[in-house]
Amino acid sequence: MSKKIRLNPDQVKDFVRAASKCDFDVDISYNHLTVDAKSLLGVFGMNFRYPLKVSYRGYNQDFENYLAEHVVA
């Protein structure tokens, strides 16, 4: 599953915390750059001016709720 979200640098810590609670892999990408969404340093390396694609295979209600707050239409 994948969703496009928008984050700013102030939201990165909460995003990584939400992703880290998942017992499955979560990746975040923009263009050709893909990083582990559970890596604080990796996520800080993303370009926050554009929507980011979050890809994952699994289900965690808290993570879904977090993504719903940041999803881009």
Phi and psi in degrees as a GROMACS rama.xvg file:
@    title "Ramachandran Plot"
@    xaxis  label "Phi"
@    yaxis  label "Psi"
@TYPE xy
-144.078  149.53  SER-2
-142.063  148.369  LYS-3
-97.6021  130.489  LYS-4
-129.921  164.832  ILE-5
-122.094  128.859  ARG-6
-126.242  157.297  LEU-7
-120.044  164.91  ASN-8
-55.7106  -29.7672  PRO-9
-69.7758  -19.6861  ASP-10
-95.7359  -5.91682  GLN-11
-61.2523  -44.9817  VAL-12
-59.5697  -43.7483  LYS-13
-66.8038  -38.0714  ASP-14
-63.5978  -47.6963  PHE-15
-63.0543  -38.6808  VAL-16
-62.4298  -43.87  ARG-17
-65.0058  -42.7125  ALA-18
-66.299  -36.1249  ALA-19
-67.027  -21.4375  SER-20
-78.5474  -9.07276  LYS-21
-82.7919  140.201  CYS-22
-94.5975  25.8608  ASP-23
-138.386  165.509  PHE-24
-70.7031  139.798  ASP-25
-131.743  126.203  VAL-26
-118.251  152.491  ASP-27
-129.335  137.581  ILE-28
-143.878  158.11  SER-29
-147.835  125.117  TYR-30
52.5183  -119.591  ASN-31
-93.2736  -5.25445  HIS-32
-95.576  121.593  LEU-33
-126.351  131.35  THR-34
-131.959  162.138  VAL-35
-69.212  122.033  ASP-36
-69.8664  -9.37282  ALA-37
-91.2534  1.64541  LYS-38
-100.883  111.883  SER-39
-59.1764  -46.8705  LEU-40
-64.2396  -40.9089  LEU-41
-62.4593  -45.0513  GLY-42
-67.8291  -36.6826  VAL-43
-63.3384  -20.5161  PHE-44
-80.3534  -3.15199  GLY-45
-79.6339  162.355  MET-46
-91.0444  111.905  ASN-47
-85.4711  1.43488  PHE-48
-75.5835  -17.9116  ARG-49
-124.345  159.175  TYR-50
-61.1663  145.146  PRO-51
-110.329  145.064  LEU-52
-98.1918  122.517  LYS-53
-102.984  123.029  VAL-54
-118.105  136.229  SER-55
-160.687  158.42  TYR-56
-130.297  91.2998  ARG-57
163.332  -177.869  GLY-58
-140.647  130.387  TYR-59
-144.177  116.684  ASN-60
-59.4264  -41.7791  GLN-61
-63.0696  -40.2457  ASP-62
-66.2786  -41.7334  PHE-63
-60.3787  -41.7533  GLU-64
-63.4528  -41.3002  ASN-65
-62.9021  -46.9232  TYR-66
-61.7406  -38.2623  LEU-67
-60.2005  -30.8936  ALA-68
-73.7217  -19.818  GLU-69
-120.275  4.47779  HIS-70
-66.6201  145.519  VAL-71
-105.992  132.698  VAL-72
